[in-house]
Structure formats: C-alpha cells, structure tokens
Amino acid sequence: MARCADVLVLGGGPAALCIASELNQRGVAVEGIAPEPVDAPWPNTYGIWVDELKALDLDHLIEHRWSDTVSYFGSGGSEAADQPLVHGIDYGLFDRAALQRYWLKRADGVLWHKDFAERVEAGAEHTLVSCASGEVRKARLVIDASGASSPHIRRPDQGPVAGQAAYGLVGRFSEAPISSGRFVLMDYRSNHLSEKQHLEPPTFLYAMDLGDGVFFVEETSLALAPGVAYDVLQQRLKQRLEHRGVQITEVLHEEFCLFPMNLPLPDRNQPLLAFGGSASMVHPASGYMVGSLLRRGPGLAEALAAALADPSLGSVDLARRGWQALWPMELVLRHQLYQFGLGRLMGFNEQLLRRHFATFFSLPREDWFGFLTNTLPLPRLMGVMLRLFALSPWELRQGLVLGASQHKAPRFRQ
Ligand SMILES: Cc1cc2nc3c(=O)[nH]c(=O)nc-3n(C[C@H](O)[C@H](O)[C@H](O)COP(=O)(O)OP(=O)(O)OC[C@H]3O[C@@H](n4cnc5c(N)ncnc54)[C@H](O)[C@@H]3O)c2cc1C
C-alpha cells in the first residue's frame, strides 16, 4: 500500500486542477489520480463573461473576446424578431491551454498518478482508493473532482436530472452565419421551424465569430429530462442555417454537449468531499462553472489547509469542514432558488421563454450579470427575482408561480 497523502484528488479536468493547485499553494501534500495525462488537451470549449475574470485579475486567460454581444428574443417572423437585444458587456472564450498551464504551474509539486479510481472506501481516519491498475492509494481526505457523473458521491434522488444538450460545430460557411465580429448568446428566432416543430422543445443558437472566416455555431436546448437528442439538434441547426441561405462548407470540429443542470446537491455528511461538476457546482440557470471554480477554489483550499494542520482530524472531520466551506447555507439557499427558477423555465413553451429572457435582460446589467454568475448576495438575488416577477407580463407570472403545465403550455418530453 502506498503512503498516506494529505489529500488525494480524483480527476484531471478543470475542477481537479483548480483544487489541487490551490491546496498545493497552501503547502498541502496533494496527489492526484487521472486517467489521462493532466496536460492533455481538454475536449470542451469554455466561455465566460469577461468581467467575471477581470474581477479575479485573470482576463489574460482569454483567447477570443467579443464586445458585440447580443441575443434575439423577438417573436415569429416579425421585423422586431431580427432586432438584437444588445448585452453591452464583453464575453470571452478561455484559451484552454493557458488555463490548464495556469493551474498546472500553481500545482507544481503535486504527484499525479495516471490511473482510474474504481472504488472509494472512507473510514474515520483515512480513505482508501482502489484503482484500475490494482494500486490502492490512501489519503487523509479524498476530493472527488471526476465530473458530474461520479458514482462515488452520494446525493438524494429527486427524480430525472435535466440536461443541457447541444450540438455545435466550428467551421467555414458559404457566407457568415452571424454578423462578423459578433457573439450571440441566445438566438431564439424560430421562423425556420414548421408548425409541428414549434410544439417540440424550444432550442436556440449560441454562436460566435472566431475570425479568419471561422465560426462556432451551436444549437442548444435549455434543460430537459432526457436531454434533446443530438440528431434533432443537428437537424435544427442545419435548418436554421439553410433558412438564412448559409451552407456549411468545412467542419473543423464538432461538439456534442450534454451535462446536468439540476443535479441535486450532494449529501454534505459524507466522508468524501467533491469539487466541480461532482459537487453540483454547475450554475443551474446558466450551465457555467469555470468562473465559480476560480472564485470558490481558494476559499475551500484555505479552510482545508487550516483543518489539515490539526493532525487529529481524519477523513470524516476533514470532509465535514470541506463541505461546510464549499456549500455554506448562503450558497445552498441561492442554489435552491436557482433550481426553483430552472424548474419553472423547463415547463415554458417557446413564446414564454422568449418573453422571460427579454424581461430578464431588461433588468439592470449588474442584476442579470450577478444572477448569471452567482455573485449576488442572497437578499439581493431574492430582490432581483422579485423584480423580475414584477416586470413580467401576467401569463409569465402565472407560469413562474404555478408552473407552465398548469396553464396548458405544450408539454415537453419527460
Ligand atoms: C460540452 C460542454 C461545454 C461546457 N461549456 C462551459 C462553458 O462554456 N463555461 C463554463 O463555465 N462551463 C461549461 N461547461 C460546464 C462545466 O464547466 C464543464 O462540464 C467542466 O468540464 C466540468 O469540470 P469538472 O472538472 O468538474 O469535470 P470534467 O471536465 O468532466 O472532468 C472530469 C475529470 O475526471 C476524470 N475522471 C473521470 N472518472 C474518473 C475516475 N474514476 N478516476 C479518476 N479520474 C476520473 C476525467 O477523465 C476528467 O479528467 C460545459 C460542459 C460541457 C459538457
């Protein structure tokens, strides 16, 4: 059996690198287990509002940046539908390699094992992790950062988990699919859809100009259980582009995206700690998480470093301190509010969604930005949600209070 590490991190994605690096910076002896080399390129692209990174002084980690950031929430084929709603703040795409290097540099000294954690057995003193290689590793605390589908983390069963599904491609086109130099957060225009398709779950376009004639276009559904099928999304994207007279001439990369939006919070009494997707840190309203890792990683590492300094504390006590630091009551309550909001939105038909988002983005910028980035204190978040309710037209209010199914909106696949 290997020696006992202070902390053993499972995973090699953003969450694992973030928490391993923050602990390492605080002098904690950290080891990690990841099936791929930790400097192997990540498969996903990560977007973020630039101000989120500026607040952390990390905006140099951005590779692409747009100031022309818009959405479309108009209805049908009316002229107003083609009028973009201007967001007025910059959006960026991470330079994934730079973000990885940033964390790996701070994690210099962490011992990584190329392996796969198969079984985790937590005792009061220490935790054992049995790996695919046959190796058994031991640590005072194990942090599971192996993503949202980790089998090691206990969480309540609250029914089917809704996923955000998207099909996207980076490519070249017969002509620009969106205005040059632009970022489109949500294009809910749907005049390319048939009457029957209008009754199906709504989807929107998320798109950006990457320069040199290359664009990223992605057909996305908000959150559904089960998620919208990839072939439906792919077909809708093609239909949307064709309606605008745009042909795909070269596919450079395809993205198939499905991740849970309303994963219940983990049981915070378990002797195994989690971080990232496995800790339900994905924002239930926006689906984003990387900004949250960067904001919450240092505080968690600080609390754990302080607890680890007490040699009498074993896995159970250390994990308890960790859960308290990661999910204090304020964040738990905010998360519940977001989950409530998402639950309501999931029942909305296309028309209600358009109205909802148009109303949402008419809020003062700091309010919608704070809501989307989970940076508003609880009382302010509640205030924003009440304000949103007050600004909403009657039909929308009814949907927000009763749930859309109460007033005969088309039901989506369950
Ligand atoms: C396609 C897509 C696009 C997204 N876009 C954004 C975005 O634009 N902005 C944003 O903020 N968020 C985005 N998200 C949400 C979220 O930030 C990502 O899902 C993020 O990758 C989650 O990070 P993670 O480290 O928790 O998990 P993952 O990235 O899933 O990493 C899990 C890691 O654990 C390893 N692993 C798995 N099982 C084991 C095991 N048993 N033992 C050891 N290692 C294991 C995996 O190999 C991997 O290295 C997106 C998600 C997806 C799926």
The ligand as a Tripos MOL2 file, in Angstrom:
@<TRIPOS>MOLECULE
LIG
   53    58     1     0     0
SMALL
NO_CHARGES

@<TRIPOS>ATOM
      1 C1        -19.5710   20.4810  -23.8240 C.3       1 LIG1
      2 C2        -19.5830   21.3120  -22.5660 C.ar      1 LIG1
      3 C3        -19.4090   22.6740  -22.6480 C.ar      1 LIG1
      4 C4        -19.3680   23.4440  -21.4800 C.ar      1 LIG1
      5 N1        -19.1870   24.7830  -21.6040 N.ar      1 LIG1
      6 C5        -18.9950   25.5160  -20.4970 C.ar      1 LIG1
      7 C6        -18.6620   26.8890  -20.6220 C.ar      1 LIG1
      8 O1        -18.6330   27.4270  -21.7330 O.2       1 LIG1
      9 N2        -18.3850   27.5840  -19.4910 N.ar      1 LIG1
     10 C7        -18.4550   27.0030  -18.2530 C.ar      1 LIG1
     11 O2        -18.1440   27.6720  -17.2550 O.2       1 LIG1
     12 N3        -18.8320   25.7200  -18.1180 N.ar      1 LIG1
     13 C8        -19.1080   24.9580  -19.1980 C.ar      1 LIG1
     14 N4        -19.4560   23.6500  -19.0610 N.ar      1 LIG1
     15 C9        -19.7850   23.1320  -17.7160 C.3       1 LIG1
     16 C10       -18.5660   22.7120  -16.8730 C.3       1 LIG1
     17 O3        -17.7100   23.8030  -16.6710 O.3       1 LIG1
     18 C11       -17.8060   21.5750  -17.5080 C.3       1 LIG1
     19 O4        -18.6150   20.4240  -17.5400 O.3       1 LIG1
     20 C12       -16.4760   21.2160  -16.8030 C.3       1 LIG1
     21 O5        -15.7030   20.4510  -17.6950 O.3       1 LIG1
     22 C13       -16.6630   20.4300  -15.5160 C.3       1 LIG1
     23 O6        -15.3940   20.2730  -14.9380 O.3       1 LIG1
     24 P1        -15.0080   19.0740  -13.9590 P.3       1 LIG1
     25 O7        -13.5370   19.1510  -13.7920 O.co2     1 LIG1
     26 O8        -15.8900   19.0940  -12.7770 O.co2     1 LIG1
     27 O9        -15.3870   17.7470  -14.7610 O.3       1 LIG1
     28 P2        -14.8290   17.1850  -16.1800 P.3       1 LIG1
     29 O10       -14.3940   18.2960  -17.0620 O.co2     1 LIG1
     30 O11       -15.9060   16.2810  -16.6240 O.co2     1 LIG1
     31 O12       -13.5450   16.3770  -15.7630 O.3       1 LIG1
     32 C14       -13.6320   15.1460  -15.0650 C.3       1 LIG1
     33 C15       -12.2400   14.5710  -14.9960 C.3       1 LIG1
     34 O13       -12.2400   13.4160  -14.1460 O.3       1 LIG1
     35 C16       -11.6340   12.3150  -14.8270 C.3       1 LIG1
     36 N5        -12.2410   11.1060  -14.2840 N.ar      1 LIG1
     37 C17       -13.4740   10.6080  -14.5150 C.ar      1 LIG1
     38 N6        -13.6760    9.4980  -13.7820 N.ar      1 LIG1
     39 C18       -12.5360    9.2880  -13.0630 C.ar      1 LIG1
     40 C19       -12.1380    8.3060  -12.1230 C.ar      1 LIG1
     41 N7        -12.9580    7.3100  -11.7530 N.pl3     1 LIG1
     42 N8        -10.8980    8.3930  -11.5890 N.ar      1 LIG1
     43 C20       -10.0650    9.4080  -11.9230 C.ar      1 LIG1
     44 N9        -10.4060   10.3810  -12.8200 N.ar      1 LIG1
     45 C21       -11.6250   10.3160  -13.3690 C.ar      1 LIG1
     46 C22       -11.9290   12.5790  -16.2980 C.3       1 LIG1
     47 O14       -11.0350   11.8780  -17.1270 O.3       1 LIG1
     48 C23       -11.7090   14.0990  -16.3380 C.3       1 LIG1
     49 O15       -10.3370   14.3880  -16.3840 O.3       1 LIG1
     50 C24       -19.5310   22.8390  -20.2070 C.ar      1 LIG1
     51 C25       -19.7290   21.4580  -20.1380 C.ar      1 LIG1
     52 C26       -19.7680   20.6980  -21.2970 C.ar      1 LIG1
     53 C27       -20.0030   19.2030  -21.1770 C.3       1 LIG1
@<TRIPOS>BOND
     1     1     2 1
     2     2     3 ar
     3     2    52 ar
     4     3     4 ar
     5     4     5 ar
     6     4    50 ar
     7     5     6 ar
     8     6     7 ar
     9     6    13 1
    10     7     8 2
    11     7     9 ar
    12     9    10 ar
    13    10    11 2
    14    10    12 ar
    15    12    13 ar
    16    13    14 ar
    17    14    15 1
    18    14    50 ar
    19    15    16 1
    20    16    17 1
    21    16    18 1
    22    18    19 1
    23    18    20 1
    24    20    21 1
    25    20    22 1
    26    22    23 1
    27    23    24 1
    28    24    25 2
    29    24    26 1
    30    24    27 1
    31    27    28 1
    32    28    29 2
    33    28    30 1
    34    28    31 1
    35    31    32 1
    36    32    33 1
    37    33    34 1
    38    33    48 1
    39    34    35 1
    40    35    36 1
    41    35    46 1
    42    36    37 ar
    43    36    45 ar
    44    37    38 ar
    45    38    39 ar
    46    39    40 ar
    47    39    45 ar
    48    40    41 1
    49    40    42 ar
    50    42    43 ar
    51    43    44 ar
    52    44    45 ar
    53    46    47 1
    54    46    48 1
    55    48    49 1
    56    50    51 ar
    57    51    52 ar
    58    52    53 1
@<TRIPOS>SUBSTRUCTURE
     1 LIG1         1 GROUP 0 **** ****
